[in-house]
């Protein structure tokens, strides 16, 4: 695994582990509250919960096993051979050799927006995609830094981690919708006592599910931001050039402001996958957006890369 090439970041690892623990705790509380509500109202909601779990699990399964195909289709990208893109494949080959990982499929998206993403449930079923805009704007060292960042997501199975973490939010969101639209499992066809109990279950399930969805959504966003920082660190350590990754981040972020708003909106569904989000987090009034963002702010990412550069400079003379 590529992680064996990287120096451990105990701080990030601890925070990610704590976030996953909190998500698990929220799940336990969620199940306990739903069961308690049903028991208190003496109404069986097992059917709607089972349907929500089946639908949620099914969507998570599709997302995990077909994320590469879905992402490529959404980006309008096509896979390219080494003959079609020799320089790009050369960089990927070199990074995979350094990271000791299987080479993913390589694709190019025909858009001027400078970005890249990698997805897939493991290194053998993954794809690395770059946009034409990114290839035009970055020099070889900067491109290598971006690709090292993206490959670290594959090496550390971030798609699997985020899919599992998102399952609770998916189920909670589905329960809210199913409980609302089902009119409490056909409550109008029941007697008065059952209707009263059904109303209690309906309100309880909707309130609890909505709260759990909100909490899990925020925790997932926190986890996503940590994993982006970890990928920055992994990529910088793998190439040994944090400054190149910094330069790439600045170029990409600055170029985003020049991309038409319509193009950025079209790219928004893939924002969580991308190297940099389509939303400009440095714009005025973006504080709230940072809270819900899948990526850390540019300033935070640059600060962390500066720390890595300092660490490498202190290690070099000793070698």
GUKEDO-341169 format. One record per residue (C-alpha): residue number from 1; x, y, z. Coordinates in steps of 0.1 Angstrom, whole numbers, plus 5000, padded with zeros to 4 digits. Example, Ala and Ser with C-alpha at 12.3 -4.5 7.8 and 13.67 -1.06 7.14 Angstrom:
BEGIN
<rec i="1" xx="5123" yy="4955" zz="5078"/>
<rec i="2" xx="5137" yy="4989" zz="5071"/>
***
This chain:
BEGIN
<rec i="1" xx="5000" yy="5000" zz="5000"/>
<rec i="2" xx="5011" yy="5035" zz="4993"/>
<rec i="3" xx="5007" yy="5045" zz="5030"/>
<rec i="4" xx="5039" yy="5026" zz="5038"/>
<rec i="5" xx="5058" yy="5052" zz="5019"/>
<rec i="6" xx="5045" yy="5081" zz="5040"/>
<rec i="7" xx="5055" yy="5093" zz="5074"/>
<rec i="8" xx="5025" yy="5089" zz="5098"/>
<rec i="9" xx="5005" yy="5120" zz="5107"/>
<rec i="10" xx="4993" yy="5110" zz="5141"/>
<rec i="11" xx="4972" yy="5142" zz="5146"/>
<rec i="12" xx="4952" yy="5137" zz="5114"/>
<rec i="13" xx="4949" yy="5100" zz="5120"/>
<rec i="14" xx="4935" yy="5106" zz="5155"/>
<rec i="15" xx="4910" yy="5132" zz="5143"/>
<rec i="16" xx="4898" yy="5109" zz="5115"/>
<rec i="17" xx="4895" yy="5080" zz="5139"/>
<rec i="18" xx="4875" yy="5102" zz="5164"/>
<rec i="19" xx="4852" yy="5114" zz="5136"/>
<rec i="20" xx="4845" yy="5078" zz="5126"/>
<rec i="21" xx="4839" yy="5069" zz="5162"/>
<rec i="22" xx="4814" yy="5097" zz="5166"/>
<rec i="23" xx="4796" yy="5086" zz="5134"/>
<rec i="24" xx="4793" yy="5051" zz="5149"/>
<rec i="25" xx="4780" yy="5065" zz="5181"/>
<rec i="26" xx="4754" yy="5086" zz="5163"/>
<rec i="27" xx="4743" yy="5054" zz="5145"/>
<rec i="28" xx="4738" yy="5035" zz="5178"/>
<rec i="29" xx="4718" yy="5065" zz="5192"/>
<rec i="30" xx="4698" yy="5066" zz="5160"/>
<rec i="31" xx="4688" yy="5030" zz="5162"/>
<rec i="32" xx="4680" yy="5032" zz="5199"/>
<rec i="33" xx="4658" yy="5063" zz="5195"/>
<rec i="34" xx="4638" yy="5047" zz="5166"/>
<rec i="35" xx="4632" yy="5015" zz="5185"/>
<rec i="36" xx="4622" yy="5035" zz="5216"/>
<rec i="37" xx="4597" yy="5056" zz="5196"/>
<rec i="38" xx="4581" yy="5025" zz="5181"/>
<rec i="39" xx="4579" yy="5008" zz="5214"/>
<rec i="40" xx="4564" yy="5038" zz="5232"/>
<rec i="41" xx="4537" yy="5042" zz="5204"/>
<rec i="42" xx="4531" yy="5005" zz="5201"/>
<rec i="43" xx="4534" yy="5008" zz="5164"/>
<rec i="44" xx="4556" yy="4986" zz="5142"/>
<rec i="45" xx="4576" yy="5006" zz="5118"/>
<rec i="46" xx="4599" yy="4977" zz="5109"/>
<rec i="47" xx="4587" yy="4978" zz="5073"/>
<rec i="48" xx="4596" yy="5014" zz="5065"/>
<rec i="49" xx="4629" yy="5010" zz="5083"/>
<rec i="50" xx="4638" yy="4979" zz="5064"/>
<rec i="51" xx="4629" yy="4996" zz="5031"/>
<rec i="52" xx="4651" yy="5026" zz="5040"/>
<rec i="53" xx="4680" yy="5003" zz="5049"/>
<rec i="54" xx="4676" yy="4983" zz="5017"/>
<rec i="55" xx="4674" yy="5015" zz="4995"/>
<rec i="56" xx="4703" yy="5031" zz="5015"/>
<rec i="57" xx="4724" yy="5000" zz="5013"/>
<rec i="58" xx="4716" yy="4996" zz="4976"/>
<rec i="59" xx="4726" yy="5032" zz="4967"/>
<rec i="60" xx="4758" yy="5028" zz="4988"/>
<rec i="61" xx="4766" yy="4996" zz="4969"/>
<rec i="62" xx="4761" yy="5012" zz="4935"/>
<rec i="63" xx="4781" yy="5042" zz="4946"/>
<rec i="64" xx="4810" yy="5020" zz="4958"/>
<rec i="65" xx="4812" yy="4995" zz="4929"/>
<rec i="66" xx="4803" yy="5019" zz="4901"/>
<rec i="67" xx="4818" yy="5052" zz="4913"/>
<rec i="68" xx="4844" yy="5051" zz="4886"/>
<rec i="69" xx="4819" yy="5047" zz="4857"/>
<rec i="70" xx="4795" yy="5072" zz="4873"/>
<rec i="71" xx="4822" yy="5098" zz="4878"/>
<rec i="72" xx="4836" yy="5094" zz="4843"/>
<rec i="73" xx="4801" yy="5097" zz="4827"/>
<rec i="74" xx="4793" yy="5128" zz="4848"/>
<rec i="75" xx="4826" yy="5145" zz="4838"/>
<rec i="76" xx="4822" yy="5135" zz="4801"/>
<rec i="77" xx="4856" yy="5120" zz="4803"/>
<rec i="78" xx="4872" yy="5092" zz="4782"/>
<rec i="79" xx="4900" yy="5068" zz="4790"/>
<rec i="80" xx="4932" yy="5074" zz="4771"/>
<rec i="81" xx="4960" yy="5050" zz="4762"/>
<rec i="82" xx="4998" yy="5056" zz="4768"/>
<rec i="83" xx="5000" yy="5063" zz="4730"/>
<rec i="84" xx="4974" yy="5090" zz="4732"/>
<rec i="85" xx="4988" yy="5107" zz="4764"/>
<rec i="86" xx="5024" yy="5096" zz="4768"/>
<rec i="87" xx="5034" yy="5124" zz="4792"/>
<rec i="88" xx="5004" yy="5119" zz="4815"/>
<rec i="89" xx="5009" yy="5081" zz="4816"/>
<rec i="90" xx="5046" yy="5086" zz="4823"/>
<rec i="91" xx="5038" yy="5107" zz="4854"/>
<rec i="92" xx="5013" yy="5081" zz="4866"/>
<rec i="93" xx="5037" yy="5052" zz="4860"/>
<rec i="94" xx="5064" yy="5070" zz="4880"/>
<rec i="95" xx="5041" yy="5078" zz="4909"/>
<rec i="96" xx="5027" yy="5043" zz="4910"/>
<rec i="97" xx="5062" yy="5028" zz="4911"/>
<rec i="98" xx="5071" yy="5052" zz="4940"/>
<rec i="99" xx="5039" yy="5043" zz="4959"/>
<rec i="100" xx="5041" yy="5006" zz="4951"/>
<rec i="101" xx="5005" yy="5005" zz="4939"/>
<rec i="102" xx="4986" yy="4991" zz="4909"/>
<rec i="103" xx="4982" yy="5016" zz="4881"/>
<rec i="104" xx="4947" yy="5030" zz="4877"/>
<rec i="105" xx="4930" yy="5036" zz="4844"/>
<rec i="106" xx="4938" yy="5071" zz="4830"/>
<rec i="107" xx="4912" yy="5095" zz="4816"/>
<rec i="108" xx="4909" yy="5130" zz="4803"/>
<rec i="109" xx="4878" yy="5153" zz="4807"/>
<rec i="110" xx="4873" yy="5178" zz="4779"/>
<rec i="111" xx="4867" yy="5209" zz="4800"/>
<rec i="112" xx="4887" yy="5241" zz="4806"/>
<rec i="113" xx="4881" yy="5239" zz="4844"/>
<rec i="114" xx="4915" yy="5229" zz="4859"/>
<rec i="115" xx="4909" yy="5199" zz="4881"/>
<rec i="116" xx="4914" yy="5162" zz="4887"/>
<rec i="117" xx="4899" yy="5133" zz="4905"/>
<rec i="118" xx="4905" yy="5096" zz="4913"/>
<rec i="119" xx="4878" yy="5072" zz="4923"/>
<rec i="120" xx="4873" yy="5035" zz="4926"/>
<rec i="121" xx="4868" yy="5010" zz="4955"/>
<rec i="122" xx="4904" yy="4998" zz="4953"/>
<rec i="123" xx="4936" yy="5003" zz="4933"/>
<rec i="124" xx="4927" yy="4975" zz="4908"/>
<rec i="125" xx="4893" yy="4991" zz="4900"/>
<rec i="126" xx="4901" yy="5027" zz="4899"/>
<rec i="127" xx="4904" yy="5055" zz="4875"/>
<rec i="128" xx="4924" yy="5087" zz="4875"/>
<rec i="129" xx="4910" yy="5116" zz="4856"/>
<rec i="130" xx="4924" yy="5150" zz="4847"/>
<rec i="131" xx="4909" yy="5179" zz="4828"/>
<rec i="132" xx="4923" yy="5195" zz="4797"/>
<rec i="133" xx="4924" yy="5227" zz="4816"/>
<rec i="134" xx="4946" yy="5213" zz="4842"/>
<rec i="135" xx="4970" yy="5198" zz="4817"/>
<rec i="136" xx="4973" yy="5232" zz="4800"/>
<rec i="137" xx="4980" yy="5252" zz="4831"/>
<rec i="138" xx="5004" yy="5231" zz="4852"/>
<rec i="139" xx="5040" yy="5224" zz="4847"/>
<rec i="140" xx="5053" yy="5188" zz="4851"/>
<rec i="141" xx="5062" yy="5192" zz="4888"/>
<rec i="142" xx="5028" yy="5207" zz="4897"/>
<rec i="143" xx="5009" yy="5180" zz="4877"/>
<rec i="144" xx="5029" yy="5153" zz="4895"/>
<rec i="145" xx="5019" yy="5169" zz="4929"/>
<rec i="146" xx="4982" yy="5169" zz="4920"/>
<rec i="147" xx="4983" yy="5133" zz="4907"/>
<rec i="148" xx="5002" yy="5121" zz="4938"/>
<rec i="149" xx="4974" yy="5137" zz="4959"/>
<rec i="150" xx="4947" yy="5119" zz="4939"/>
<rec i="151" xx="4965" yy="5086" zz="4939"/>
<rec i="152" xx="4967" yy="5087" zz="4977"/>
<rec i="153" xx="4929" yy="5087" zz="4978"/>
<rec i="154" xx="4929" yy="5054" zz="4959"/>
<rec i="155" xx="4958" yy="5039" zz="4979"/>
<rec i="156" xx="4941" yy="5047" zz="5012"/>
<rec i="157" xx="4906" yy="5035" zz="4999"/>
<rec i="158" xx="4890" yy="5069" zz="5007"/>
<rec i="159" xx="4860" yy="5060" zz="4984"/>
<rec i="160" xx="4853" yy="5030" zz="5007"/>
<rec i="161" xx="4857" yy="5050" zz="5038"/>
<rec i="162" xx="4834" yy="5079" zz="5027"/>
<rec i="163" xx="4808" yy="5054" zz="5014"/>
<rec i="164" xx="4806" yy="5036" zz="5047"/>
<rec i="165" xx="4805" yy="5069" zz="5066"/>
<rec i="166" xx="4777" yy="5082" zz="5044"/>
<rec i="167" xx="4754" yy="5052" zz="5048"/>
<rec i="168" xx="4739" yy="5065" zz="5081"/>
<rec i="169" xx="4730" yy="5099" zz="5065"/>
<rec i="170" xx="4715" yy="5082" zz="5035"/>
<rec i="171" xx="4693" yy="5059" zz="5056"/>
<rec i="172" xx="4683" yy="5088" zz="5079"/>
<rec i="173" xx="4674" yy="5110" zz="5049"/>
<rec i="174" xx="4653" yy="5082" zz="5034"/>
<rec i="175" xx="4634" yy="5076" zz="5066"/>
<rec i="176" xx="4624" yy="5112" zz="5067"/>
<rec i="177" xx="4610" yy="5110" zz="5031"/>
<rec i="178" xx="4594" yy="5076" zz="5035"/>
<rec i="179" xx="4578" yy="5085" zz="5068"/>
<rec i="180" xx="4564" yy="5117" zz="5054"/>
<rec i="181" xx="4551" yy="5103" zz="5021"/>
<rec i="182" xx="4537" yy="5071" zz="5034"/>
<rec i="183" xx="4512" yy="5089" zz="5057"/>
<rec i="184" xx="4524" yy="5065" zz="5084"/>
<rec i="185" xx="4519" yy="5033" zz="5064"/>
<rec i="186" xx="4484" yy="5041" zz="5053"/>
<rec i="187" xx="4474" yy="5055" zz="5087"/>
<rec i="188" xx="4441" yy="5068" zz="5073"/>
<rec i="189" xx="4429" yy="5032" zz="5069"/>
<rec i="190" xx="4435" yy="5024" zz="5106"/>
<rec i="191" xx="4412" yy="5030" zz="5136"/>
<rec i="192" xx="4415" yy="5061" zz="5158"/>
<rec i="193" xx="4439" yy="5046" zz="5184"/>
<rec i="194" xx="4462" yy="5034" zz="5157"/>
<rec i="195" xx="4461" yy="5067" zz="5140"/>
<rec i="196" xx="4471" yy="5085" zz="5172"/>
<rec i="197" xx="4500" yy="5061" zz="5177"/>
<rec i="198" xx="4509" yy="5064" zz="5140"/>
<rec i="199" xx="4510" yy="5102" zz="5143"/>
<rec i="200" xx="4534" yy="5099" zz="5172"/>
<rec i="201" xx="4557" yy="5076" zz="5152"/>
<rec i="202" xx="4555" yy="5098" zz="5121"/>
<rec i="203" xx="4565" yy="5129" zz="5141"/>
<rec i="204" xx="4592" yy="5111" zz="5161"/>
<rec i="205" xx="4608" yy="5093" zz="5132"/>
<rec i="206" xx="4609" yy="5125" zz="5111"/>
<rec i="207" xx="4624" yy="5146" zz="5139"/>
<rec i="208" xx="4650" yy="5120" zz="5150"/>
<rec i="209" xx="4659" yy="5112" zz="5114"/>
<rec i="210" xx="4663" yy="5149" zz="5105"/>
<rec i="211" xx="4685" yy="5156" zz="5135"/>
<rec i="212" xx="4706" yy="5125" zz="5129"/>
<rec i="213" xx="4710" yy="5134" zz="5092"/>
<rec i="214" xx="4722" yy="5169" zz="5101"/>
<rec i="215" xx="4747" yy="5157" zz="5126"/>
<rec i="216" xx="4760" yy="5129" zz="5104"/>
<rec i="217" xx="4762" yy="5152" zz="5074"/>
<rec i="218" xx="4784" yy="5177" zz="5093"/>
<rec i="219" xx="4806" yy="5148" zz="5106"/>
<rec i="220" xx="4810" yy="5134" zz="5071"/>
<rec i="221" xx="4821" yy="5169" zz="5059"/>
<rec i="222" xx="4847" yy="5171" zz="5087"/>
<rec i="223" xx="4860" yy="5136" zz="5078"/>
<rec i="224" xx="4862" yy="5146" zz="5041"/>
<rec i="225" xx="4882" yy="5177" zz="5049"/>
<rec i="226" xx="4906" yy="5156" zz="5071"/>
<rec i="227" xx="4911" yy="5131" zz="5043"/>
<rec i="228" xx="4919" yy="5159" zz="5018"/>
<rec i="229" xx="4946" yy="5172" zz="5042"/>
<rec i="230" xx="4959" yy="5137" zz="5045"/>
<rec i="231" xx="4960" yy="5133" zz="5007"/>
<rec i="232" xx="4979" yy="5166" zz="5004"/>
<rec i="233" xx="5004" yy="5154" zz="5030"/>
<rec i="234" xx="5007" yy="5120" zz="5013"/>
<rec i="235" xx="5012" yy="5135" zz="4979"/>
<rec i="236" xx="5038" yy="5160" zz="4991"/>
<rec i="237" xx="5058" yy="5133" zz="5009"/>
<rec i="238" xx="5056" yy="5109" zz="4980"/>
<rec i="239" xx="5071" yy="5135" zz="4956"/>
<rec i="240" xx="5092" yy="5153" zz="4981"/>
<rec i="241" xx="5080" yy="5186" zz="4966"/>
<rec i="242" xx="5054" yy="5203" zz="4988"/>
<rec i="243" xx="5061" yy="5236" zz="4970"/>
<rec i="244" xx="5050" yy="5221" zz="4937"/>
<rec i="245" xx="5017" yy="5211" zz="4952"/>
<rec i="246" xx="5013" yy="5245" zz="4968"/>
<rec i="247" xx="5019" yy="5261" zz="4934"/>
<rec i="248" xx="4993" yy="5238" zz="4918"/>
<rec i="249" xx="4967" yy="5246" zz="4945"/>
<rec i="250" xx="4972" yy="5284" zz="4940"/>
<rec i="251" xx="4970" yy="5281" zz="4902"/>
<rec i="252" xx="4939" yy="5259" zz="4902"/>
<rec i="253" xx="4922" yy="5281" zz="4928"/>
<rec i="254" xx="4930" yy="5313" zz="4909"/>
<rec i="255" xx="4919" yy="5298" zz="4876"/>
<rec i="256" xx="4885" yy="5287" zz="4891"/>
<rec i="257" xx="4874" yy="5324" zz="4893"/>
<rec i="258" xx="4879" yy="5327" zz="4856"/>
<rec i="259" xx="4857" yy="5297" zz="4848"/>
<rec i="260" xx="4821" yy="5305" zz="4837"/>
<rec i="261" xx="4796" yy="5300" zz="4866"/>
<rec i="262" xx="4775" yy="5277" zz="4844"/>
<rec i="263" xx="4805" yy="5253" zz="4840"/>
<rec i="264" xx="4812" yy="5254" zz="4878"/>
<rec i="265" xx="4776" yy="5245" zz="4885"/>
<rec i="266" xx="4777" yy="5216" zz="4861"/>
<rec i="267" xx="4808" yy="5204" zz="4879"/>
<rec i="268" xx="4793" yy="5207" zz="4914"/>
<rec i="269" xx="4780" yy="5171" zz="4916"/>
<rec i="270" xx="4816" yy="5159" zz="4914"/>
<rec i="271" xx="4830" yy="5186" zz="4938"/>
<rec i="272" xx="4836" yy="5160" zz="4965"/>
<rec i="273" xx="4858" yy="5140" zz="4942"/>
<rec i="274" xx="4878" yy="5169" zz="4927"/>
<rec i="275" xx="4913" yy="5180" zz="4937"/>
<rec i="276" xx="4898" yy="5215" zz="4944"/>
<rec i="277" xx="4861" yy="5224" zz="4949"/>
<rec i="278" xx="4843" yy="5243" zz="4923"/>
<rec i="279" xx="4831" yy="5268" zz="4950"/>
<rec i="280" xx="4856" yy="5296" zz="4958"/>
<rec i="281" xx="4860" yy="5293" zz="4995"/>
<rec i="282" xx="4880" yy="5326" zz="4996"/>
<rec i="283" xx="4851" yy="5346" zz="4984"/>
<rec i="284" xx="4833" yy="5370" zz="5008"/>
<rec i="285" xx="4806" yy="5354" zz="5028"/>
<rec i="286" xx="4820" yy="5319" zz="5023"/>
<rec i="287" xx="4824" yy="5312" zz="5061"/>
<rec i="288" xx="4793" yy="5292" zz="5062"/>
<rec i="289" xx="4802" yy="5274" zz="5030"/>
<rec i="290" xx="4835" yy="5263" zz="5046"/>
<rec i="291" xx="4815" yy="5245" zz="5073"/>
<rec i="292" xx="4797" yy="5225" zz="5047"/>
<rec i="293" xx="4826" yy="5221" zz="5023"/>
<rec i="294" xx="4841" yy="5187" zz="5014"/>
<rec i="295" xx="4875" yy="5205" zz="5012"/>
<rec i="296" xx="4896" yy="5226" zz="5036"/>
<rec i="297" xx="4901" yy="5262" zz="5027"/>
<rec i="298" xx="4930" yy="5271" zz="5004"/>
<rec i="299" xx="4947" yy="5289" zz="5033"/>
<rec i="300" xx="4946" yy="5258" zz="5056"/>
<rec i="301" xx="4960" yy="5235" zz="5029"/>
<rec i="302" xx="4988" yy="5259" zz="5021"/>
<rec i="303" xx="4997" yy="5262" zz="5058"/>
<rec i="304" xx="4998" yy="5224" zz="5062"/>
<rec i="305" xx="5021" yy="5221" zz="5031"/>
<rec i="306" xx="5044" yy="5248" zz="5046"/>
<rec i="307" xx="5047" yy="5226" zz="5077"/>
<rec i="308" xx="5057" yy="5196" zz="5055"/>
<rec i="309" xx="5082" yy="5217" zz="5036"/>
<rec i="310" xx="5098" yy="5227" zz="5070"/>
<rec i="311" xx="5099" yy="5191" zz="5081"/>
<rec i="312" xx="5116" yy="5179" zz="5049"/>
<rec i="313" xx="5141" yy="5207" zz="5051"/>
<rec i="314" xx="5150" yy="5197" zz="5086"/>
<rec i="315" xx="5154" yy="5160" zz="5076"/>
<rec i="316" xx="5175" yy="5166" zz="5044"/>
<rec i="317" xx="5208" yy="5178" zz="5060"/>
<rec i="318" xx="5208" yy="5147" zz="5082"/>
<rec i="319" xx="5206" yy="5124" zz="5052"/>
***
